[in-house]
Amino acid sequence: MRYYLFLLTMLVHTTFAQVDLRQLPFTPEQDEIVLDSTRFVMDVPEHINSLEVKGDFSGKIHIYGSDRVNQAEIFLVYKPFKQDQRAIGLREISVGTNDNTGVGVEVKIDEGMLQISPASERYKNKYFVIVVPARMDVKIAGTGFGGEVLIHGINGRVSTEKMQASVFLQKVRGEIYVETKQNIEVVFAEAPEESIFLKSHIGLVDVSVPANASLNVEVTNERITPRIFSDLPLEMTGEKKGWQQYTLNKGKTTISVNAPFGNVYLRSFSQSP
């Protein structure tokens, strides 16, 4: 395996390699075989505790928490049939001055936050895998319509702003505030202990939790009484037009769900699809 090292600012280096990402837990819609990618690695100072991905990304963004506390990686993943085989091992230099990574994104540290944004128009609809320390908070802002965001194994707070993409959360442990126009799917492998707010403007909301979780669930629908489906032993504790409240195992952690045009699914983790 051959690596090409480039000296960039911020003690950053970019490596080109044959990287097999097929072992990563992709979303249910993942159907392409991922064989090649371009990889960017950087050191993350200990005082940097937040990641912000911003800009009109309209492709796929998959974010994974890592136990490497001071390192971040970004992969620009190619579909095999679209990759230029002649370009393997070479760095594209025509993407513009904003690309300080060699993988089509601009990375900078501002106000104690690691920020990632697309370097040019043509990279907005690409497929990026971002690996950061699991300790970090993650914020996604302004992702384009039709995109997909997956966040896996993050222990910090997860939040979104001006989102239009579908959102998948897996094995996250911190506070969650997600609002988007598309579907939201969340899988908790452990009982959540931080507050959770999920709102999909035109899609569904699907949440999987362990059966022993202690939850207070509030489901709101501004238009009609929400349609809720569950295999959990939920007890209804309140109801009025457009609002229902349930408890599970005496209700410790609050989950607020709002889906004006979609159904709500609350399922046991062992029964998740």
C-alpha positions as CSV (number, residue, x, y, z in Angstrom):
1,M,0.0,0.0,0.0
2,R,1.5,3.3,-1.0
3,Y,1.1,6.6,0.8
4,Y,1.9,10.1,-0.5
5,L,2.6,12.7,2.2
6,F,2.0,16.4,1.7
7,L,3.0,19.1,4.1
8,L,0.1,21.4,4.7
9,T,-0.7,24.0,7.3
10,M,-1.8,23.0,10.9
11,L,0.6,20.0,10.8
12,V,-1.9,18.3,8.5
13,H,-1.2,15.5,6.0
14,T,-3.2,13.9,3.3
15,T,-2.8,10.3,2.4
16,F,-4.1,8.5,-0.7
17,A,-4.7,4.8,-0.3
18,Q,-6.9,1.8,-1.0
19,V,-9.1,2.0,2.0
20,D,-11.8,-0.7,2.7
21,L,-14.7,1.0,4.5
22,R,-17.1,-1.9,4.0
23,Q,-16.9,-2.9,7.7
24,L,-18.4,0.4,8.9
25,P,-22.1,0.3,9.9
26,F,-23.7,2.0,6.9
27,T,-27.4,3.0,6.7
28,P,-30.0,0.6,5.3
29,E,-29.9,2.4,2.0
30,Q,-26.2,1.7,1.5
31,D,-25.8,-0.5,-1.5
32,E,-22.6,0.5,-3.3
33,I,-19.4,-1.4,-2.6
34,V,-16.9,1.1,-1.3
35,L,-13.3,0.2,-2.4
36,D,-11.4,3.5,-2.8
37,S,-11.2,6.8,-1.0
38,T,-9.0,9.7,-0.4
39,R,-8.0,10.2,3.2
40,F,-7.1,13.4,5.2
41,V,-5.7,13.2,8.7
42,M,-5.1,16.0,11.2
43,D,-4.2,16.5,14.9
44,V,-7.0,17.8,17.1
45,P,-5.9,19.8,20.1
46,E,-7.3,18.7,23.4
47,H,-9.2,22.0,23.9
48,I,-11.2,21.4,20.7
49,N,-14.4,19.7,21.9
50,S,-16.9,20.4,19.0
51,L,-17.2,19.5,15.4
52,E,-19.4,21.6,13.1
53,V,-20.2,20.4,9.6
54,K,-21.8,23.3,7.6
55,G,-22.6,24.2,4.1
56,D,-25.0,22.8,1.5
57,F,-23.8,19.2,1.5
58,S,-26.3,17.2,-0.5
59,G,-24.6,13.9,-0.7
60,K,-23.8,11.5,2.2
61,I,-22.0,12.5,5.4
62,H,-21.2,9.7,7.8
63,I,-19.6,10.7,11.2
64,Y,-18.0,8.2,13.5
65,G,-16.7,8.5,17.0
66,S,-13.3,7.2,17.7
67,D,-11.3,6.4,20.8
68,R,-8.3,8.3,19.3
69,V,-8.8,11.4,21.4
70,N,-6.6,13.8,19.4
71,Q,-7.0,12.8,15.8
72,A,-9.6,13.4,13.1
73,E,-9.9,11.8,9.6
74,I,-11.9,12.7,6.6
75,F,-12.5,10.3,3.7
76,L,-13.8,11.3,0.3
77,V,-15.3,8.0,-0.8
78,Y,-15.7,7.2,-4.4
79,K,-18.0,4.7,-6.1
80,P,-15.7,2.4,-7.9
81,F,-17.2,3.0,-11.3
82,K,-16.8,6.7,-11.0
83,Q,-13.2,6.9,-9.8
84,D,-10.5,8.1,-12.2
85,Q,-8.0,5.3,-12.0
86,R,-5.3,7.5,-13.5
87,A,-5.7,9.9,-10.5
88,I,-5.0,7.3,-7.8
89,G,-2.1,8.6,-5.8
90,L,-2.4,12.2,-7.1
91,R,-3.9,15.2,-5.5
92,E,-6.4,17.3,-7.4
93,I,-5.2,20.9,-7.5
94,S,-8.1,22.4,-9.5
95,V,-10.7,22.4,-6.7
96,G,-10.0,25.9,-5.6
97,T,-8.2,27.8,-2.9
98,N,-10.6,26.8,-0.2
99,D,-9.5,23.1,-0.3
100,N,-6.8,22.8,2.4
101,T,-7.2,19.1,2.7
102,G,-7.0,17.6,-0.8
103,V,-10.3,15.8,-0.3
104,G,-12.7,18.5,-1.4
105,V,-13.5,20.2,1.9
106,E,-12.2,23.1,3.9
107,V,-11.1,22.5,7.5
108,K,-10.5,25.2,10.0
109,I,-10.5,25.8,13.8
110,D,-12.6,28.7,14.9
111,E,-13.8,29.7,18.4
112,G,-12.7,26.4,19.8
113,M,-14.6,24.4,17.2
114,L,-13.4,22.2,14.3
115,Q,-15.3,23.3,11.2
116,I,-15.7,21.4,8.0
117,S,-17.4,22.8,4.8
118,P,-17.4,21.9,1.1
119,A,-14.5,23.5,-0.8
120,S,-16.5,24.1,-4.0
121,E,-19.8,23.5,-5.7
122,R,-18.8,20.2,-7.2
123,Y,-18.1,18.6,-3.8
124,K,-21.4,19.4,-2.3
125,N,-23.0,16.1,-3.5
126,K,-20.1,13.8,-2.7
127,Y,-19.8,11.1,0.0
128,F,-17.7,11.9,3.0
129,V,-16.8,9.8,6.0
130,I,-15.6,11.8,9.0
131,V,-13.9,10.2,12.0
132,V,-13.5,12.3,15.1
133,P,-12.9,11.7,18.8
134,A,-16.0,10.3,20.4
135,R,-15.8,12.9,23.2
136,M,-16.8,15.7,20.8
137,D,-20.1,17.5,20.4
138,V,-21.3,17.3,16.8
139,K,-23.4,20.0,15.0
140,I,-24.7,19.7,11.4
141,A,-25.8,23.0,9.8
142,G,-27.4,23.6,6.4
143,T,-27.2,20.2,4.8
144,G,-28.8,20.3,1.4
145,F,-32.1,18.7,0.3
146,G,-31.9,15.0,-0.5
147,G,-28.7,14.3,1.5
148,E,-28.1,11.8,4.2
149,V,-26.4,12.2,7.6
150,L,-25.3,9.3,9.8
151,I,-23.8,9.8,13.2
152,H,-22.4,6.8,15.0
153,G,-20.7,6.4,18.4
154,I,-20.6,10.0,19.5
155,N,-20.7,10.6,23.3
156,G,-21.2,14.4,23.1
157,R,-24.2,16.5,22.2
158,V,-25.7,16.0,18.7
159,S,-27.6,19.0,17.2
160,T,-28.7,20.2,13.8
161,E,-29.6,23.5,12.3
162,K,-31.5,24.3,9.0
163,M,-31.4,20.6,8.0
164,Q,-33.1,19.1,5.0
165,A,-31.4,15.7,4.9
166,S,-32.4,12.3,6.3
167,V,-30.7,11.7,9.7
168,F,-29.6,8.4,11.2
169,L,-28.2,8.2,14.7
170,Q,-26.6,5.1,16.1
171,K,-25.2,4.4,19.5
172,V,-25.0,8.1,20.5
173,R,-25.0,8.9,24.3
174,G,-25.3,12.6,24.7
175,E,-28.1,15.1,24.5
176,I,-29.8,15.2,21.1
177,Y,-31.6,18.1,19.3
178,V,-32.4,17.1,15.7
179,E,-34.8,19.0,13.4
180,T,-34.9,18.2,9.7
181,K,-37.4,18.0,6.8
182,Q,-36.7,14.3,6.1
183,N,-36.9,11.0,8.1
184,I,-35.2,10.6,11.4
185,E,-34.1,7.2,12.7
186,V,-32.4,6.7,16.0
187,V,-31.0,3.5,17.5
188,F,-30.0,3.5,21.2
189,A,-27.9,0.4,22.1
190,E,-28.0,1.6,25.7
191,A,-30.8,3.3,27.6
192,P,-30.6,7.1,26.9
193,E,-29.9,9.3,29.9
194,E,-29.9,12.8,28.2
195,S,-32.8,14.8,26.9
196,I,-33.9,14.1,23.3
197,F,-35.8,16.3,20.8
198,L,-36.6,15.0,17.4
199,K,-38.7,16.8,14.7
200,S,-39.2,15.8,11.1
201,H,-41.2,18.4,9.1
202,I,-42.4,16.0,6.3
203,G,-40.9,12.6,7.3
204,L,-41.3,9.9,9.9
205,V,-39.5,9.4,13.2
206,D,-38.3,5.9,14.2
207,V,-36.7,5.4,17.6
208,S,-35.3,2.1,19.0
209,V,-34.4,1.8,22.7
210,P,-33.7,-1.1,25.0
211,A,-36.8,-2.4,26.7
212,N,-35.4,-1.5,30.1
213,A,-35.1,2.2,29.3
214,S,-36.8,4.6,31.6
215,L,-38.5,7.2,29.4
216,N,-41.1,10.0,29.4
217,V,-42.3,10.2,25.8
218,E,-44.1,13.3,24.4
219,V,-45.4,13.1,20.8
220,T,-46.7,16.2,19.2
221,N,-48.4,16.8,15.9
222,E,-49.7,20.3,15.1
223,R,-52.1,19.0,12.4
224,I,-53.8,15.9,13.7
225,T,-53.6,13.3,16.5
226,P,-50.3,11.6,15.8
227,R,-50.1,8.0,14.6
228,I,-47.8,6.1,16.9
229,F,-46.7,2.4,16.6
230,S,-44.8,0.5,19.3
231,D,-43.9,-2.9,20.8
232,L,-42.9,-1.3,24.1
233,P,-45.1,-1.5,27.2
234,L,-45.8,2.2,27.2
235,E,-48.4,3.7,29.5
236,M,-50.4,6.7,28.3
237,T,-50.3,9.5,30.9
238,G,-51.8,12.4,29.0
239,E,-53.7,13.2,25.8
240,K,-55.2,16.1,23.9
241,K,-55.6,17.1,20.3
242,G,-52.2,16.9,18.6
243,W,-50.4,15.7,21.7
244,Q,-49.9,12.4,23.6
245,Q,-47.7,11.5,26.5
246,Y,-46.4,8.1,27.6
247,T,-44.1,6.7,30.2
248,L,-41.9,3.6,30.1
249,N,-40.5,2.1,33.3
250,K,-41.4,5.1,35.5
251,G,-40.1,7.7,33.1
252,K,-36.7,9.2,33.7
253,T,-35.4,10.5,30.4
254,T,-37.6,12.8,28.2
255,I,-38.0,12.1,24.5
256,S,-39.9,14.8,22.6
257,V,-41.0,13.8,19.1
258,N,-42.8,16.0,16.5
259,A,-43.8,14.6,13.1
260,P,-46.6,16.7,11.5
261,F,-46.8,14.6,8.3
262,G,-45.3,11.3,9.3
263,N,-45.8,8.4,11.6
264,V,-43.9,7.8,14.8
265,Y,-42.3,4.4,15.6
266,L,-41.1,3.5,19.1
267,R,-39.6,0.1,19.2
268,S,-37.5,-2.2,21.3
269,F,-33.9,-2.3,20.3
270,S,-33.9,-6.1,19.9
271,Q,-36.8,-5.7,17.4
272,S,-35.2,-2.9,15.4
273,P,-35.1,-3.6,11.6
